[in-house]
């Protein structure tokens, strides 16, 4: 007869009774009343359809059926202990596979160097990093952590902010030489601007704050002949003298240092930075490997984004 899950507890109880030699001793060890032990044992015997113990005033002895059931009860006990150890290990041992997703450009520039450092600290972890410029369904695609940029829609996911991406406005000297004057944000309306666009989002609303005392704000909806869903490709387009680019400073490499790109609108600063989040599915128990990476990114990512 197949036993239902509710009888697992009865089997473990039965094993304790045999091991300790009495219902009273089992009740004391398990922290329940003797009457409760007696009722659970009776329920198990009814389910099996046979007595498990022959009881006298002095001792209890296994029946023939009880001896057979005891073997299976020991298997259940060992399985439950194994499951408990697995659960404890997942909460304590930093090891195993981690699936991570991140936007391509930021993943290459910021995340990969940090993951290399993390793996040196935790050599028993294996990381599978997916660099993709699309929305990743974390649950469906079995992702442990996703690094996401910008403000997040409401969801059942947990988001931890791990830093801010600092934006910078730049263009090539060749483009600026042949383009209209550019002294204030409204002048951008006369320029070819390069901006990120995917199927759901166009990042062409640029807001600035003047550096002078009145801190006036200026917001411009820019346009241009080329929008791309890859930040790295936008930098390449700026290097080809295609237009003015608003991008994250970390993606520019040595282009500002060697003069192939130059900053524009020095009297203004961008109003907003782009927050970057580590996102993970809501769980009651977070595996140690996931928790370790989250704590590592919280500690290391801000400095990496600053270029320290």
C-alpha positions in Angstrom: 0.0 0.0 0.0 1.4 3.4 -1.0 1.7 5.8 1.9 0.7 9.5 1.6 3.1 12.3 2.5 1.2 12.9 5.8 2.4 9.5 7.0 6.1 10.4 6.8 5.9 11.9 10.3 4.3 8.7 11.5 7.1 6.6 10.1 9.8 8.7 11.8 7.8 8.5 15.0 7.6 4.8 14.7 11.3 4.6 14.2 11.9 6.7 17.4 9.6 4.5 19.4 11.6 1.4 18.4 14.9 3.1 19.0 14.0 4.4 22.5 12.0 1.4 23.5 8.8 3.1 24.7 6.1 5.6 23.7 6.9 7.7 26.7 10.6 8.0 25.9 9.7 8.9 22.3 7.3 11.6 23.5 9.9 13.1 25.7 12.6 13.3 23.0 10.1 14.7 20.4 8.7 17.2 22.8 5.1 16.0 22.5 2.6 14.2 24.8 2.5 10.5 25.2 -1.2 10.5 24.1 -0.2 12.3 20.9 2.5 9.6 20.2 -0.1 6.9 20.9 -2.6 8.5 18.5 -0.1 8.9 15.7 1.1 5.4 16.0 -2.5 4.1 15.9 -3.2 6.2 12.8 -0.1 4.7 11.1 -1.2 1.2 12.0 -4.7 1.8 10.6 -3.2 3.1 7.4 -1.0 0.0 7.1 -3.7 -2.3 8.2 -1.6 -4.2 10.7 -0.2 -3.8 14.2 3.5 -2.7 14.3 4.2 -3.5 18.0 3.1 -6.2 20.4 2.9 -4.3 23.7 3.1 -5.6 27.2 3.3 -3.7 30.5 7.1 -3.9 30.4 8.2 -3.6 26.8 7.2 -3.3 23.2 8.3 -5.8 20.6 8.1 -5.4 16.8 5.6 -7.6 14.9 6.7 -9.3 11.7 5.0 -6.5 9.7 6.7 -4.0 12.1 10.1 -5.4 11.2 9.5 -4.8 7.5 8.0 -1.4 8.0 11.0 -0.4 10.2 13.4 -1.0 7.3 11.4 1.5 5.2 11.1 3.9 8.1 14.9 4.0 8.3 15.1 4.8 4.6 12.6 7.7 5.1 14.7 9.0 8.1 17.9 8.9 6.1 16.3 10.7 3.2 15.0 13.4 5.4 18.4 13.8 7.0 20.0 14.0 3.6 17.5 16.7 2.5 18.2 18.6 5.7 22.0 18.5 5.0 21.4 19.7 1.4 19.3 22.6 2.7 22.0 23.5 5.2 24.7 23.3 2.6 22.9 25.5 0.2 22.6 28.2 2.9 26.2 27.9 4.1 28.5 26.6 1.4 29.5 29.0 -1.4 29.6 26.6 -4.3 27.7 25.5 -7.4 26.4 27.1 -10.6 25.2 30.8 -10.9 23.3 32.0 -13.9 23.5 35.7 -14.5 22.2 38.1 -17.2 23.3 41.6 -18.0 23.2 44.1 -20.8 26.1 43.5 -23.2 28.1 46.7 -22.9 27.9 47.1 -19.2 28.5 43.4 -18.7 31.8 43.6 -20.7 33.0 46.8 -19.1 31.9 46.6 -15.5 30.7 43.1 -14.6 33.2 40.7 -16.2 36.2 42.1 -14.3 34.3 41.9 -11.0 33.2 38.3 -11.7 36.8 37.4 -12.3 37.7 38.8 -8.9 34.7 37.0 -7.3 35.7 33.7 -8.8 39.2 34.0 -7.3 37.6 34.4 -3.9 35.1 31.5 -4.4 36.7 28.9 -6.7 33.9 26.4 -6.1 31.4 28.6 -8.0 30.8 28.3 -11.7 29.2 31.3 -13.4 27.2 31.3 -16.6 26.9 34.9 -17.8 24.4 35.8 -20.5 25.1 39.2 -22.2 21.9 40.2 -23.9 20.2 43.5 -24.7 16.7 42.3 -24.0 14.3 41.8 -21.2 15.1 38.4 -19.6 12.4 36.4 -17.9 14.4 35.3 -14.9 12.1 32.6 -13.7 11.4 31.1 -17.1 15.1 31.2 -18.1 16.4 30.0 -14.7 18.5 33.1 -13.8 19.8 33.6 -10.3 20.7 37.2 -10.7 20.0 39.8 -13.4 21.9 43.1 -13.6 19.4 45.7 -14.8 19.9 49.4 -15.6 17.3 52.2 -15.1 14.1 52.3 -13.1 12.3 49.0 -12.7 8.6 48.2 -13.1 6.8 46.7 -10.2 7.2 42.9 -10.1 7.6 40.0 -7.8 11.4 40.3 -8.1 13.7 41.7 -5.4 15.9 44.6 -6.5 19.1 45.8 -4.7 20.7 49.0 -6.0 24.4 48.4 -6.5 25.4 51.7 -8.0 24.8 54.6 -10.4 26.0 55.0 -14.0 27.4 58.5 -14.6 26.4 60.0 -17.9 28.4 62.2 -20.1 27.7 64.3 -23.2 30.3 64.1 -26.0 31.0 64.2 -29.7 34.0 64.0 -32.0 35.9 67.3 -32.8 35.2 66.6 -36.5 31.5 66.5 -36.0 31.5 69.7 -33.9 33.6 71.5 -36.4 30.9 71.1 -39.1 27.8 71.4 -36.8 25.9 74.4 -35.5 27.0 76.1 -32.3 26.4 74.1 -29.1 26.3 76.3 -25.9 23.1 75.4 -24.2 20.8 72.3 -24.0 18.2 73.8 -26.4 20.9 74.0 -29.1 20.8 70.2 -29.2 17.5 70.5 -31.2 19.7 71.6 -34.1 22.0 68.7 -33.9 22.1 65.1 -34.9 21.9 63.2 -31.6 22.7 59.5 -30.9 20.6 57.7 -28.4 19.7 54.3 -27.1 16.4 52.8 -28.4 14.9 49.3 -28.2 11.5 48.0 -29.0 10.1 49.3 -25.7 12.2 52.3 -24.8 13.7 55.4 -26.4 16.2 57.3 -24.2 16.0 60.6 -26.0 14.7 62.8 -23.2 17.8 64.5 -21.9 17.7 66.8 -18.8 20.3 69.2 -17.6 21.0 71.5 -14.6 23.1 74.6 -15.1 26.2 74.9 -13.0 25.5 78.5 -12.0 23.8 79.5 -8.8 20.2 79.5 -10.1 20.5 75.8 -11.0 17.9 76.1 -13.7 16.7 72.9 -15.3 16.5 72.3 -19.0 14.9 69.2 -20.6 15.2 68.5 -24.3 13.7 65.7 -26.5 16.5 65.1 -29.0 16.4 63.4 -32.4 18.8 62.2 -35.0 19.3 59.8 -37.9 20.7 56.9 -35.9 19.4 55.2 -32.7 20.8 51.8 -31.6 20.0 49.3 -28.9 23.7 48.7 -28.1 25.6 51.4 -26.1 28.9 50.2 -27.4 27.7 50.6 -31.0 26.6 54.2 -30.2 30.1 55.0 -29.1 31.4 53.7 -32.4 28.9 55.9 -34.2 30.1 59.0 -32.3 33.7 58.1 -33.3 32.5 58.1 -36.9 31.4 61.7 -36.5 27.7 60.9 -36.7 26.4 63.1 -33.9 26.3 64.1 -30.2 26.1 61.2 -27.8 24.8 60.9 -24.2 26.3 57.8 -22.7 27.8 56.2 -19.6 31.4 57.4 -19.0 32.7 53.9 -18.4 31.9 53.0 -22.0 34.1 55.6 -23.5 37.5 54.0 -22.7 40.4 56.3 -23.6 38.5 58.3 -26.2 38.3 61.4 -24.0 42.0 61.1 -23.0 43.2 60.8 -26.6 40.9 63.5 -27.9 38.9 61.4 -30.4 35.8 62.4 -28.4 35.4 65.6 -26.4 32.8 66.6 -23.8 30.2 69.3 -24.7 28.0 71.7 -22.7 30.6 72.1 -19.9 28.4 74.7 -18.1 25.7 72.0 -17.5 25.5 68.7 -15.8 23.1 65.9 -16.3 20.2 65.9 -13.9 19.9 62.2 -13.5 22.2 59.2 -13.3 21.1 55.8 -14.2 20.7 53.4 -11.3 22.0 49.9 -11.7 20.3 47.0 -9.8 21.0 43.4 -9.0 17.6 41.6 -9.3 16.7 38.2 -8.1 13.6 36.1 -7.7 11.8 36.4 -4.4 12.7 33.4 -2.2 12.4 32.5 1.4 15.9 31.1 1.5 18.6 32.6 -0.7 21.4 30.1 -1.5 24.8 31.0 -0.1 26.4 31.4 -3.6 23.7 34.0 -4.6 24.0 35.9 -1.3 27.8 36.0 -1.6 27.6 37.5 -5.1 25.0 40.1 -4.0 27.1 41.2 -1.1 30.2 41.3 -3.3 28.5 43.5 -5.9 27.1 45.8 -3.2 30.6 46.3 -1.9 32.6 46.4 -5.2 30.3 47.8 -7.9 30.1 51.4 -6.8 33.9 51.8 -7.0 34.1 50.0 -10.3 31.5 52.4 -11.8 33.5 55.4 -10.5 36.6 53.9 -12.2 38.5 53.7 -8.9 
